[in-house]
């Protein structure tokens, strides 16, 4: 089976500083992979590089989507091919209403205008699943939103776009218990046999809701250990220092 995402010995830098130092990873269709690690380990850099952020320079290695390299593709083309990034800090777009924003991105990804009746039905269904009141339809994107509202709005995008690969960069950051549950339930509803998820997080708590097939520990710009959900529980109780020491990484 061809992986949805394959990263081969990827090295990347920003401002002449190497951040990714040989990352290799395969994600099959329908799999959920969690990446955990301490601050400054390069987790968010990995998500930005997969999406083709122009500030990062690739030294060597490759990123393949469905077996084809995407290194030379711009960010918008990677998105059209089915890669979605849920931001840790979503940007506010004053003056652009939620419905107008979603209809525009759906047209861009699907390559054609979505009929209004169909669009409204999809949007309202997604909002209902995420317990978003219809007052959202009159608001500007992320403008004045709470942290939980911003994250729900991101998962709503994911639900509408139905990407083959969703990268969730610390989606649990800043969420209270109720918001975490709602957002996690939204993520679970987006899962399917042909849609994969790369979940980047500091903490095990989100993995109580979104159960990963694999857990990868990221440190010093590379994966230093891979396991299952039990590894996340071990990290919760013991922290990262023991793994960093095993890998010869200075604490």
Secondary structure, 3 states (H helix, E strand, C coil): CCCCEEEEEEEEEECCEEEEEEEEEEECCCCEEEEECCCCCCHHHHHHHHHCCCCCEEEEEEEEECCEECCCCCHHHHHHCCEEEECCCCCCEEEEEHHHHHHHHHHHHHCCCCCHHHHHHHHHHHHHHCCCCHHHHHCEECCCCCHHHHHHHHHHHHHHHCCCEEEEECCCCCCCHHHHHHHHHHHHHHCECCEEEEEEECCCHHHHCCCCCEEEEEECCEEEEEECHHHHHHHHHHCCHHHHHHCCCCC
